[in-house]
């Protein structure tokens, strides 16, 4: 199954594993790459650039196929040492970087001078066009359905993807709501060159997260996500739990007077406790509406093979319903 994305990244299938905090470790990234997709290590999960280097080298011991690194540029009082993280990526010979968050333009020269291809996550057409203008090689277009930060425009993929296809000249993948072969074929038909799956890859045997998290994904439906931090214009889609209900109640109570400090306890620094310790109600963690399509915990290879076979069946069926 060859597309512009498989050609760009030299991968077998147009399936990318999203960069996820405290999920994107070497084990999962290698499993995805070994199964024909593009595995992604999440840089800022690693405490330092040296730790990232060790994680990349560990991943390279597990796979000979291409891997990528997610580097999210965050607004912060104490910003990470981005040049050091980038140097670790360069030193380890990684040739694909998924950027997210703020505009990566200040760092594009580092990537381009070292032959690194950049795919930037965007939640709107205008941001996608900006990514194209600054030299990104591809874009991951995130619809309103996605877990994590869907932006503030609230445009779902049925509209966003064909709009992106109308405007962009660089290839893009669809992110948000991607779970199976139906998702892949729909994305391709709407103009994408592949898909980015985040939440779906969490519910796999190789995902290095607590079993409680995987079971929570199985038990949830598409109605079980919530949007938080809307009044802060930092909207995040998360799986509902006791902590999220507390956040929602606080937001309703304070309205436009809400400050981040009012919900900081339930938002900041909770990922290790959730993903590694399995404390499911300790705080808010990102989850897409695609959770409604997750019903099992296969191996990564089983999942990717299933996606591709279902997509091929749809392609070969020649069935058109009017």
DAKA-V605391 format. One line per field, one symbol per residue. ss: DSSP state (H for helix, E for strand, - for the rest). phi: phi as a letter, one per 40 degrees, with the letter a starting at -180 (. if undefined). burial: + if it has 24 or more other C-alpha atoms within 12 Angstrom, else -. Layout:
# DAKA-V605391
ss = ???
phi = ???
burial = ???
This chain:
# DAKA-V605391
ss = ---HHHHHH-----EEE--------HHHHHHHHH---EEEEEHHH---HHHHHHHHHHHHHH----EEEEEEE--------HHHHHHHHHH----EEEEEE--HHHHHHHHHH---EEEEEE--HHHHHHHHH----EEEEE-----E--------HHHHHHHHHHH---EEEEE-----HHHHHHHHH-----EEE-HHHH-E------HHHHHHHHH-----EEEE-------EEEE--HHHHHHHHHHHHHHHH--HHH-HHHH---HHHHHH---------E--HHHHH----E-HHHHHHHHHHHHHHHHHH-----
phi = .bbcccccbfbcbcbbcccbcfbccddcdcccccchcbcbcccccccaccccdcccccccccaccdbbbcbccbcacbcccddcccccccccgcbbbccagcdcdcbccdcccbgccbbbcbbacccccccccchccabbcccccccgbcgbcfbcccbcccccccbcbccabcbhgcaacccccccccchcbibbbbdccccbccdcbcddccccccccbccbbbbbgcccfbdbcbccacccccccccccccfcccbdccbdccbcgcdccccccgccbcacbcacccdcbbbabcccccccdcdccccccccccfcbbb
burial = +-++++-+++++++++++++++++++++++++++++++++++++++--+--++++++-++-++-+++++++++--------+-+++++++-++++++++++-++--++-++----++++++++++-++++++-++++++++++++++++++++-+++++++++++--+++++++++++++++++++++-++++++++++++++++++++++-++-+++-+-+-+++++++----+++++++-++++++-++-----------+--++--++++++---++++++++++++++++-++-+++++++-++--+-----------
